[in-house]
Amino acid sequence: MLRRLIKTLVLGAALAGSLSAAKAQEFTMRFATTTPQLENNFAWTHLEVFAREVETRSGGRIEVEMFPGGQLGGIESLVNQVKDGILQACDPADGHFASTFPDIQAFGVPYLFVNREIAWRVLDGPVGEKMRERMAKEVGLRPLFWSENGGFRHYSSASKEMKSPDDLAGIKMRTMNHPLHMEIAKSLGMSPTPIAWGELYTALQTGVVDGQENSIPTFMVPKLYEVQKNMVLDGHVYSINTIAMNEAWYQSLPPDLQGVIRQAAAVALETNRGLSVANETTGRAFLEAEGVSIYEPTATEKEAFRAKAQPAAVDWLKSQMDPAVLDEIMAAVQEAEQFYGYR
């Protein structure tokens, strides 16, 4: 009798627990990324932190299902799946929005930010927030923040030393399929060649292209140091990405759970930026130990890059987007430079 009573109590407790869990879970967030699960990495760890924070802070009312490593398709496909409501979130870079929201390209003006703190003040300020709200309204995708996609992008080559804009002339340079990135390469005398990320290592190994451009942490992921032995830290673009959420799904959440999303996003952003800086520092030391020649231009030398690339890029951008948006961002950069004492 006692044994049967205990069994009944155990079953009853289990049933009550399952009913409680079912009641607690009100929403499911299906979050897909092409990034593999990497330990202490700027591209993955903040996504893992975001998912955990959402579930914990919501008390289990939001369940996050993660699909890493491209399980559900390439990033362009994932963006479309989020727009269509098949998924609730993914993590695209700014370039993946360019075709549907051209104004986002204004953040990619070459040599726009002299350093990270300037970029963070602009992106986290009114200009960055306005861009996020416009995208939510006009595209149906809500960027939760502007995170760091490894930091500043730099040019590398298989064998050519690069110290000035003249050294870049004639290089067949792999770029993303990003119109502005291609325009920047052209203005510096290169031949831009879009190649998919998954094909980049082979393209460099076989000489289809001579060089590529990425941040140091991103450069590290597919071991490009095995096929690229020269890098110039010109920092032509501060590379950003985000967690983009389906706007209709976000708006379906009650106000307190929308607050949970914002809370989790704040923690994730800090995680991303801290790891990006750390990954860049350790990555540079690793690359130099592996025999990659890294040249860091002086302020005067960087100005030569900016003078050659920025005016052409700005003129091109003004033909592609609302010039007023570009003016707002340039003004925000000036304010940030004044705030930090660079002006």
N, C-alpha and C positions, 0 to 999 in steps of 0.2 A: 504493500500500500504506500509506504513512504517513498519507495523508488519510483512508483507511478506518479506520485505527487510532485516529486522533484522534476521528473521528465516533463510533466505538464507545465510547471513553472518556467522551465528552461525554454520550452517551445513558445510559451506565451510571451516571454521576454524577447525572444528572437523576432517573433511576429510584430510585437510592439515597436521594436527597433527598426524593422524594415518599413513599417508604416510611417514611423517618424521621419526616416530618411527620405521616403517618397514624398512626404508632405514638405520637408525642408527644401528639396530640390524643385525649383520653380522654372528655371531657365537653363538651357544648354548652349554653351558657346563652342562651336566647332572652329578651331584655330589651326590653319595649315601654313606651313612654311617650307621653302626649299632648303633651308639651313639644316645641316645635320646636327645631332646632339654632340656638342663640344664642351669640354670642361673649362670653366673660367674664360669664356670667349665672348667678345663684344657682340657677336651676331646671334648667339644662342641663349646665353645665360639669362639675359634680361627678359626673354620670352618665357623662360621657365619660372623666373621670379614673378612675372606678371600673372601667370596662370595660378600659381600657388597663392598669391596675395588676393586675387579675386575670389577664389574658393574660400579662403580663410576669413577674409573680411566680410563676405556675404553670409557667413555661417552655413555654408553649403547650399544656399539658395540658388547660386549659379554654379553649374558644373562645367569645367573647361576640358574639352577633349582635344588633345594636341596631336597633330599629324606632321612630324618633322621629316626632313630629308626628301622632299618632293614626292611624297607618297600619293598626293592628289593632283600632281601636275606641276608644270613650270609656273613661274611667278606671274606671267601674263594671264595664264589660265586661272590662277588663284584669285587675282584681282577681279576678273570677270565673275567668278563664282561668288565672291563676296558681294559684288554689285547686284547680282541676281538673287541673293539671299540663300544660296545653297550652303555657303559658309558664312560665319559671322565675323571672322577676322583673318587677316594675313599680314605680312610685314614687307611691303614693297619699298623700293627706293623712289626718290622724287622723279627719276626719269620714267618710271612706269606709269606716271600720271600725265606725262607731257602731251600725249595725243588727245586726251579727253579734257585736260585742264591746262592749256598752254602757259598760263600765268605762273605756274609753279617753277618754270624754268628761270625765273628771275633770281632765285636763290643760287643758280649755277653760274652767275656772271664770273668770268675768270679773275682770279686774284682779288675777289671782293672783300674777303676777311683776312686781316693780317695775322690773326691768331684765333684760338678757340674761344677766349672769353668774349671777344667781339661777336663771334658767330652766335654764341649762346645767348647773349643779351638781345640780339636781334630776333633770333628764332623763338625765344621764350617770351618776347615782348608783344606789344599790340600788333605789329605787322605779321608776326608768325601766327598769332591767335586768329587774326582776321582771315588769313589764308586758310586755316583749318576750318573755320566756320563757313566760309564760302564753298569750300569743297564738299562739306557735308550737305549743304543746301543745293548746290548746283550739280553735283556728281552722284550724290547718294553714298559717298564714302567719307567717314569721319576719321581723319588722322588724330590720334590721341596726343601726339607730341611730334617734335622733330628730333629724332635720335641721331646718333653718330654712326655712320656706316664706315667705321674704321678711321675716320678723320680726313685729313687732306690727301687728295689724290696727287700722285707723282708719276712722271714718265720714266720708263726703263727701256733698255735695249739689250740685245744679245751681246754686242761687242763694241758699240760706239760710245765713246766718252761724251757726256753732255754737260756743259757748263754755262752755255749761253743760248739764246734763241737761234743763233746761226748754226749751232751744232745739231739742231733738230731738223734742219732742212733736208728733205728727201727721204726721211724715215717712213717706212710703211708701218703705221701705228694702229694697233687694234684699239677700237673704242667700243663702248656700248652702242646699241642702236638708238642713240640719243642725239637728235639734231644739233643741239647746242655744243655737246662735246665734240662733234665732228667739225663744227664751225671753228672751235678753238684750235683744234689740230691743224686745220687749213691755214688759219691766220699765222700760225707759227711755222708754216712751210712744210708740214708733213702731209702724208697721204692717208687720211683716215679710212679704216677698214673695219666695219662692224662684224664681229664674230661672237657667236653665242658663248656664254661663260663655260659651259661644259666642253666646248671644243677648243678653248684657248690654249691649254698646255700643248696639245698636239700641233696646233697651228704655229706656235712659237718653236717647237721642237723641229718641225719640218721646214721652217723658213717661209711659210705662207705669209707671215707678218714678221717684221723685225723687232717690234716692241709692243708695249702695252701701257696702260695707265690705271693705277689703283692705289689705294692707301696701303701702307706697310702691313697692317694686320690682314687685309684681304689678300695681298700678294703672298702671304705666308701659307694660306689655306691649301692651295693646290701645289705647293712647293715650286713656285715659279722661279725661285733662285737657282734651280737646276738648269734652267734654260735662259736666264737673264742675268747678266753679270755687271750691268751698269745702271745706276739710278741717279736722277737729279731730284733733289727735294725742292721742286719749284712750287708745290702746293697750289696748282692751278685752279682746283675746285675743292671746296669743303663738302665732302660727300655726306648726304643725309638719307635717312630712311624713317620709317614710322611703323606703328601698328595701326592699320586701317580697319575700321569697323563698319559693318553695314549700318547705315544711319537709321533705317526703319526699325531694325532690331534694337538699336541703342535707345531709340525713342519709346520703344515698347516697355522698357524697364521702368519701374517706379522710381521716383526721384532719389530715394535712399540708395538704390542699387546703381543708379547712374553715378552717384557720389562714390560708391565703392570702385567703379571702373576708373574714375579720376584719381582716387587714392592709390590704387594699384599701379596706374600709369606713372604717377610721380615717383614711386619707388623703382619701377623698371627703368625709367629714364636716368636716374642717378646711377643705377647699376651699369647701364650701358656705357655711359660716358666715362665712368671710372675705369671700367675694364678696357675701353678703347684706348685710353691714355696709357694704361699699363701694358697692353698688348703691343702698342706702337714702340714703347721704350725697350721692352725685352726683344721685340722683333728686330729692331734695328741692330742691336748687339749681336743677335743670332745671324743675321744676314752678313754682317761684316766678318764674322768668324767663318762663314761659309764661302768667303771670297768675293762677295758682291762689293763693287766699288761704289760708294755712296758719296755724292758731292752735295754739299749744302751751300747754296748761293748766298752771297752777302746781301744786305738790304738794297744796295745799289744795283747789284746784278738782278735781283728779283724785280726791281723797277723796270729793267729792260724787258723782261718777260711781260709784265703788266702793260707797258706802253705799246707793245706790239699786238697783244691779244685782246685787251679789254675794249678799246674803241670799236673794233670791228664786230665784236660779240654784242655789244650794246646796240649798235646800229641794226644788226640782224634781229635781235630780240624785239626791238621796237616795231619791226614789221610783222612780228608773229603774235604779239600780245598787246594788252593795254599799256601804253607808255606810262600812264599815271601810276600803275602798280610798281613799275621799275623805279620811278622817281621816289615813291614812298620808301622802298627798300634802301635805296642809296642814301636817303636822308636819315634813315634809322641807323645805318652804318656810321655815318658822320657823328650822330649823337652818341653812339657807343664808343667811338674813338675819343670823343671829347670827355666822356665819363671816365674812361680809363687813362686819360692823360696823354693820348697819342696825338692830340691836336692842340 
